[in-house]
Amino acid sequence: MGSTAHFFIPLSRTLHVPNGFNKTKKATGWIEQDDGSSSPTADSVHFVFHQVETKGSPPISIESSFQLAAERTNGERRQERHSDILEPVQSTVAEAMVDLDFTEKNTTAPTSDNGPDQFTAAFDYAVSELNVLLRAFALISNEPLRLVTRESLPPMIPLATSDTQPWRMIEKGELPDLQGLSVFNLNWNIPFVSSVTHDSADLDSWLDAALVNLSNDGPFTAYFDFRREADMYFTKEGNYRIAAILYASSCEALLDELLQHTLWEEDLRPEQAVTRFLNKRGTARGIVDLVKNELQKFYQHYGWGQEAPEIIEQWVTDVASLRNRAIHYGYTPTLDEIRACLRTVDEVVKFVSDRVFEARAERPITALAVLGHQTLENRGGWDDRFSDFENSLSEVNLRLRIYKRWREALSSFRDGRNRIMPLDLEGSLCYIVISPQNDSQYFLVHKNKVSAQEIAQGEVSLSSAAESTIQYYQNLNLQIPLVIQVEYENVELQAQPTWEHFVYDVLPGHEVCVSTLPRFPST
């Protein structure tokens, strides 16, 4: 076996460089030998960029789609005329030469818990230096080049060795002879399974419930979205910086949403709840402050004492602080750091889930939102009180819509731009409430969708089509109030609007408080 490893690394896109273009990362120093001579340190890396033309069968994902289409078209199989399907394409493969004698301290790449073997350390070092080179290419070409990570590469790549040290390629014109062609395993990111389970008895109903949640931007869906994306960037892309930011965002979304949902179930109005999120100066409080000094109060009798639990401190250190370093200083976490971050996120989720489960009798709707029917049942916590809120998807949909309006109103109050109400009418909408007695109230709703101003009928000019719509509904002899939105041509108010109403107080069907739920238990 030679003393230099040659890794053949496929790049995600073709580099605009000549075939055979090469670049050497020079050694950082010299080592004095026993005979008195000097030689470069073993941290040199040499790269050769090969432009490879490929043709033949398409990638597996494309092949599988053709196979399915063939089965769906009466079994007619695609003719294997490759030249008619895909033209030959050119791709770039980077051949990375790394001296196997370089020491571990030379690499800035993350290592495994037990320390890397010789080839793994060499590969990680090659990738770290290749990415520096790719960033330089991106800088001069202004193209979005994807960096190389172990997770984003194929499950295996070719590996060979030679007796030529990388630094000697600076003055050597020909590529060295290789020996010992083998395979270097990288990951298990193979998107296939041997078979798919056929047990789908509950799948349809689960999907329906999930779709209702997503259609209403249901509570904690932001956490799941951030978490899904973070897992993808970590396990599939190997982008630890973006993964750290998204893991922190998922935790923040979970904890902030839990505080919001708890306040909603406490039946606080949005304009009351917003005081929990602002400091004495009226500016937003940070998420750590909210978690330690607001969220904790609601679960202090359920295993969350006055002193911050260890997991909360770990969240601040391993997740929130790591995210800040990644965003503000461009820091890229190591593999060990991103693993610690993920472990902490999982522990935070477990800690929160346990507190919510223990408080389920006091706040059953929040327990449902966080844990769901199946988890509550699996933990032996499901009983009739939860059934009152889960009789049908239509009732779930109503509950989610009410909470969504509450959350949007709160968000408007938390937004500093909306704390000083502008007096202009730009962007306002006109709503009319038609009562069963055929009395009509006219309201302008501010563009923040929270504040409303009652106006006289004569202060707004409506189109003839709008007038006809109003007359139509008035003639129906309605049994309940009806709210309609109409386009208006002009508004001339007798006085400046003061926006003295909240939309959820004056427009039926726009309620936000949990106490308006049909099955909300009276206190």
Protein Blocks (a to p, Z undefined) as FASTA:
>chain_A
ZZbdcdddddfbdcdddehiacddddfbdcddfkopacddfkbccddddddddedjddfk
lmmmmmmmmmmngoiacdddfklmpccdddddddddddfkbcfklpcbdcdfkopafklm
mmmmmmmmmmmmmmmmmmmnopacddddfklmcfbdcddddfbdfklmmmpmbdcddehi
acddfblcdcbdfbdcfbfklmmmmmmmmmmmmmnopghklmmmmmmmmmmmmmmnopak
lmmmmmmmmmmmmmmmmmmmmmmmnopafklmmmmmpcfkopacdfklmmmmmmmmmmmm
nopafbdcfklmmmmmmmmmmmmmmmmnopacdfklmmmmmmmmmmmmmmmmmmmmmmmm
mmmmlmmmmnommlmmmnopacfklmmmmmbmklmmmmmmmmmmmmmmmmmmmpmklmpc
cfbfghiacdddddfkopacdddddfklmaccdddfklpccdfklmmmmmmmmmnopabd
cddddddfbdcdfbdcehlacfklmmghiafbfklpmklccZZ
